[in-house]
Amino acid sequence: MGKIHLALLLLVSSLPVLAFGDSVLTGRVLDARSGVAVSGAVIAVQGGSVRTDAQGRFSLRSRSLALSVKAPGYLRAEVEARDAQLVMLQPFEARALYLSFWAAGSERMRKRILELVEASSLNALVIDAKGDDGQLSYRSSLAMPTEMGAQDIIPIKDLPALLQSLRQRGIYSIARIVVFRDSAMSRARPELALKTPDGALWHDRGGMSWTSPLSPEVRNYNIAVALEAAQAGFDEIHFDYMRFPAAAELGYGGAANEQTRVGAIRSFIRQAAQRLAPYNIPVSVAIFGYALWEMDDIQVGQRLEAIAGWVDYVCPMLYPSSFEFGVPGMGTPMRHPELIVSLSLEQGHRRMEGSGARLRPWLQAFRDYAFDRRNFGDREVWDQTNAADSAGSSGWMIWHPSSRYALSPEVFGELGEVPPRRPAGAP
């Protein structure tokens, strides 16, 4: 079967069914490896969901013939109701490469990346569903993308087929959705965009314009894209640029204070998680690395505690190049890149305790731009992934903006136990 998704062991038993009424579903969820109860697992059926208690037990009424089970750190399971009395979830940690908007449309680049995944312990791909400029990489059934010019280029001609091919290879698929950095919507709908004090579209250093996190229409559009990605068959939804831009001069149309910014970001992820709940797939979000260290919102609305309670994975961008001021106890990021990772994750674990979410960092595979301009090759990547594993992260994701990885399979194959592969035919 392949490298991931649902390696799941089920012990089968009968459940009592009420005549002309709902089935009474009672059961327990355990870790397939250790036999330990999985608390906080989400059991979803048509029409609702419940969470397991501290002993991994659940009980609910439903007429559904099937249910799904998810928990951070495990592969999602789909179970027939009659087989749900004891569910054994398979532990899983995504070890992913990023497949960019343009790389997704290049057969040559896809082939090279897939060869790297197949030859190593890598088991996942993060794929742009909505890219950095607001373009959708697949043909959408929504009206807005075409109206806004966000379908001018469609690199993924058949998204369900691509996802099915990854599933057959056992590769876990993560849909990256760039949320508020959206030049396509900003140009087409300037009333939804962030503007300079003189009323012009504001652009960041990359030349991209942004939509307002305060706009209900902007939020609903991005959630609609996430729902399409879930319907297409992605294993996980990952929100990036889920923040205000770091630009103090904007004022954000009334969101100049921290409380309003944090409230807007928390409101979006809460709404997105609730709308995605029927699919019962993991939801993750990228945040700045410094958000693990700073107790405020670092001026962009990202306060760790306000986000962690609504997602399955928090994904701090722990790129050593982005830590201009270092971190407490280590002020020279390029001297020991692995310490940026390990110290940051230790800090994040302390602050997220009890949230139910897990940490899965973004790690650097691109050339340093802030310090000594070194290339990040096998040694630098291994140092980071090894540090993340040692610090107890729930996997990691490797970032190169153009997906040009100058890495050998051995750098990943040497990292501990090879993650489980997806069983054949698993959802």
Residue, then its C-alpha position, 0 to 999 in steps of 0.5 A: m500500500g503506500k507511504i501513508h494515510l490510514a494504516l489502521l487496525l480495526l477490531v470488529s464487533s456489533l453495535p446495538v441498533l434501535a428499530f426505526g431509529d438511530s444507531v447507538l454508537t459507542g466505542r473506544v479509540l486507541d493508539a495502534r502502536s502502544g495501545v494507549a487511549v487517544s483522548g480528544a479524537v474527533i468522531a464524525v458522522q453525518g450531522g455531527s461529531v463528538r470527541t473521545d474522553a480521557q479513556g478514549r471512549f465515545s458515544l453518540r446516536s446516528r443513522s450513519l452507516a460510517l464514521s471517520v476518526k481523526a486525531p493530531g499525530y495519527l492517520r485519519a480512519e474511516v470506519e463502518a459503524r458496525d466496526a466502530q467499537l474499538v478503533m486502533l489509530q496508526p501514528f503518523e508524522a508527515r515528512a513533506l516537501y513543498l510542491s509549488f504552483w509552477a512545479a505542480g504543472s511541470e511533469r519534469m519537476r513533479k517526476r524528480i520530486l516524486e523520485l526523491v520521495e519514493a527513494s527516501s523516508l519522505n511521505a507527504l507533499v504540500i501542494d499549492a491549491k491557491g498560490d502566493d498571488g491568488q491564482l488557483s492551481y486547479r480548475s475551480s467550480l466557483a464563479m469568483p476565481t474566473e471573474m477575478g482572473a485567478q484561473d488564467i493559468i491552471p497548472i494542475k489539469d486534473l486535480p482528483a487524478l493527481l491526488q488519486s495517483l499520490r494516494q496510490r503511491g502512498i503519499y499524503s497530500i496537503a493543500r496549501i491555501v494562501v489566504f490574505r495575500d491575494s493579488a488577483m482578488s485585490r486587483a479585481r475587487p479593490e474594495l476588499a484590498l488593503k490600501t496605503p493612506d492615500g488610497a492606492l493598493w498596498h504592495d509588500r516587498g514581493g510586489m504582492s497586494w493583500t486582501s483585508p482579513l476583516s472582510p467577511e467576503v474575503r474569508n468566505y471565499n478562502i473557506a470555499v477554496a478550502l472546501e473544494a480542496a477537501q472535496a477533491g481529496f486532499d488529506e489535509i488543509h494548510f492555511d498560509y499567510m493567515r495574518f495581516p501583513a507586517a506593515a505598521e503604516l496601513g492601520y488595517g481599516g480599524a484593526a490597528n490594535e492587537q485585540t482586533r487583529v488577533g480577533a480577526i485571525r482567530s475568527f477566520i480559523r474558527q470559522a474555517a475549522q467549523r465549515l471543514a468539520p464535515y470532512n473531518i480532515p486535519v487542518s493546519v496553519a503556518i505562523f511566523g517562527y517568532a510567534l512561538w517566542e513573543m507573547d503578543d501578536i507580533q503586529v500581524g494577528q498571530r498569537l499562538e494561544a488564540i490559534a492552537g485551539w482550532v487546528d490540528y497542527v501549528c506549523p511555525m516557519l523555523y527558517p534560520s535565515s528569518f531569525e534576524f535577532g536570533v533567539p534567547g540563548m542563541g544569537t547567531p542562527m547560521r552558526h547552529p541552525e539546528l538550535i533555532v529549531s530545537l529551542s523554538l519547538e521547546q518554547g512552542h511545546r510549553r505554550m501549547e500544552g493542553s491545546g490538543a494541537r501539535l507542532r510541525p515546523w516548516l524547515q529551510a532548504f533555500r539559500d540563506y538571504a540574511f547572514d552568510r548566503r550559504n546554500f542549504g544542502d544535505r547537512e543543513v537540512w539534516d541538522q534541522t530535521n534531526a533537531a525537529d525529531s529530537a524536540g518531539s515535533s509531529g513531523w516537518m515540512i521542507w520549503h524551497p520557494s521554487s521546489r528545486y531541492a538539491l538534496s539526496p535521498e540519503v539525508f531523509g533515509e537516515l532519519g530514524e524509523v521510516p514512517p508508515r505507508r498508506p494501506a492499499g485502498a485506504p481513503 
